[in-house]
């Protein structure tokens, strides 16, 4: 029973870390898309590629700035997963 609880706790933590890693990229992309959409609506310019380039640039910037901390979160979680696997194997 304790093993099931620890695995469910790891699954819960996995979802939380996934949200932490994905949130900065998604929110930045959402904000840029909203700003470009408002500008397109105000100027009546309906070019599809106009939203793609700013989103791509912002996503690259967010990944360059926050990529190390994102990988640190994932790396720490992987160490916890492997430690839990080793504990369950005994």
Secondary structure by P-SEA (a helix, b strand, c coil): caaaaaaaaaaaaaaaaaaaaaaaaaaaaaaaaaaaaaaaaaacccccaaaaaaaaaaaaaaaaacaaaaaaaaaaaaaaaaaaaaaaac
